[in-house]
Amino acid sequence: MIENGNINVESRYDEIKRFILDDYKNDPTILGIDGLLDVLLVLHDECSNATLRGEKSIKAYLENVKTFVSRIKQCRLNRNDFEIIKTIGQGAFGEVVAVKMKNTERIFAMKIMNKMEILNRADIVSFREERDVLVLGDPQWITKLYYAFQDNENLYLLMEYYYGGDLLTLLSTYDDKFSEDMTRFYVAEIILAVDSLHRLGYIHRDIK
């Protein structure tokens, strides 16, 4: 962090670039490029409503960023970039589906969460925490997050897809009974995974 206001302009400019390009990876309070683009798009959409867009300064702003915003919206990831393969699970806010990225062979787990449901239940903090855990968590124990994006209705998390399924599915293939060795192995893995969450400052309230 640069604290001396007398440091030259080049150094301050380099500090800004470091914030945006590097520091955001380890600090969720810092906005990276995607975060800054989100802010721009939200500001644009808010200014586009009927109440504001008639004001002279707002109208000038919208005209100035119109082409740039249009190009960003065309280039950014969206739901139409993926083909749904099957539903993996259903939750309180939406569902998790296996998807294939079009024109590639890449498979992801896509979590789709309805914005209105999240806002109505005041669980926006939980969503942010989940996203932060996926970004900052140890990928050896925490599912890797590849992409996060949104549209007018939903929030989307694109995560690593595990072909083997979850522990409950595995248990069912063994008639709901693991051997002692398997039990030791999976209990040890669960403990290490929960410990990795604790190291991030979180306590999981719903382990099952």
C-alpha positions, 0 to 999 in steps of 0.5 A: 500500500502506498501511503506517501502522497509525494511518491511519483505519478508512475509509481502510483499508477503502477500501484493501481494496476497491481490492485486491479490485476493481482491484489484482487486474487487475495483480497475480496475487498479489491475489485479486479477487472471483472468487478470494475466492469460489473460496477460500470454495467450496474451504473449504466443500467441504473442511469438508464431508468426513466427517472434519471435518463432525462437529466442532462448530465446522465444523458451525456454519460449514457451517450458517452459510454453507450458503444463501450457498454454494448461491446462489453455486454457482447463479449462477456460470458453469459448463459447462452455460452453453455449447453445444459447436460443434466440437473445435478441438484436443487436448492432453496435459491435455484439449481445446480446443472452440469453444462458444456461450454459451446464449441469446446469439450469443457464441462462445468457445474453451473450453480444458478441462483435467483436474484429475487429469492436471494434479496427477499430472504436477505441472504446476499451476504451468504452468496458473497461469502460462498463466492469468496470461499470458492475464490480464496479456498484451497483447491485441494479441498474446496471446489474451484470457481472458474467464472461468475456472472449474472443477468437480469434474473440470476447469478451464476457460478461456474465450478469444477465438475466432479464426475464421481458425484458426491459422498452420498451417491458413493455411499449408496453404491455400497449399500449405505455402509463403508468399510472401516478403511474407507470411513477413515479415509473420507472422515480424514478428508472431511476434517481437512476440508473443514479445517481449510474453511476455518483457516479462512475464518469461516465455520460451516453450519451444515455439514452432511 
